[in-house]
Amino acid sequence: MTQQPASVAAPAAAKATQRCILPECGAVYGIRERIYVCPKCGGPLEIDCGGPGIHRADALRGAWEARGNSRDPRDISGVWRYRELLPFDEAAPFVTLFEGNTPIYEAPRSANYCGLEALRLKHQGCNPTGSFKDTGMCAAVTQALVLGAHTVVCASTGNTAASLAAYADRAGLQPAILLPRGQISAAKLAQSMDYGALVCEIDGNFDDCMRLIQELGEDPAIYVANSINPFRIEGQKTVAFEMMNQCNWKVPDHVVVPGGNMGNSSALGKGFEELRALGLIERLPKLSVIQAEGAAPLARLFASLAAAKTSTEMPLPEALESEAHPRTLATAIKIGAPVSWKKALRAVMRSGGKIISVTEQEIADAKAMIGRDGIGCEPASATTVAGIKKLVAAGHIRKGESIVAVLTGHVLKDPDYVSAYHRGTLALEGADGSGEPLRIAGAFRNAPQHVEASKSAIVKMLEQKR
Ligand code: F0G
């Protein structure tokens, strides 16, 4: 265990509470209470780590940066490194696979594609199980151990499942996952099988799985690790801390993320707000969320809110009209009733960002462009670059502004999609499997070439391609 500099406070558990985010309720609960929504009003919960007053910002920043050379597993983890702002005791049974520490890349071709001078991509697909979920899962599974749970469950479009399976294994807990049958990429499903999870394939979509999870969460032996769980969000908020550290604490004008169940956007929003409250950053980046057109209930709600109201604090709408039959080839975000929509909407409105949707063709072409930067990502992640292109065209993002987009999953998470795009066979089935499929043109196609097995044929092919 490393020695803490005297000026840095201990982790926040002693002062942390769970709190209903709805201003009209605001009920407060202890952090050992196993609850996922407010027992009084059903509102979303978030963790209050004790307010900015308990830390000295410069001391915190110095301590985090000093941990770069430590061999303590908690310092190597890109999440536990920030433990002063996480709701756990020093003695907590920290679970880690050395998550976080993901790179930020300059992406010049993607920048040019969007009409920007520069664009940075923070690649959360470089996490241990290949997606951003790991930064939250280490915290949720640690809390499962703190609470003495035996089984940890989640509903998933594939990535949460793979992450939960891996982290629960590490912690010696039983992982069980609910997946919509036939709607998960084969690579993600394979990960969960390999990590030894109980894989339950459900006839229904992700939202049906999520409803079942909420029922299962009533069983005291079962702990829910979906992003409805506020401890997941605590882990994921550290991505904002790591990003700012990598940006040398210079706040980008915009941060752009994909939106599905809305945990990621909620977590980043919380992370940036905590940094601002501590005085570690002077303003918030404008946080924008991009959904796929066929699964865009929050983008629709956002568009319906009067433009004047969306930039300031205003009462959150009571209800979200869900999408009964979400459709997109970006299966990670094929979600019609996002559970964390209120938190995400609040974060976007406070920051002055936008929530918009992009088409299947826009996602596919943006994904290929990210590939051309030598980076690659899964389809859901590419909504960011597609959305940024639209936000530039609409004048919300200006050419010379600084932008970080968060890529959420690794390119190998969905190889079938990638291959179909480049071979020109990518298509979205019609609703209910009927009607004409929507064919996606491979505008930046790069299909394999059948070449004769001779040097001259290969050289000729290279010359044609130059
Ligand atoms: N990108 C990827 C690659 C995802 O897997 C997800 C969500 C998102 C974006 C959206 O993030 O839900 O926090 O708004 N995947 C979840 C899952 C739903 O089960 O793996 P969000």
Residues whose N, C-alpha, C, O or C-beta is under 5 A from the ligand:
A	BS01	F0G	A155 S156 T157 G158 N159 T160 A161 P258 G259 G260 N261 M262 G263 N264 S265 A332 I333 A380 S381 T408 G409
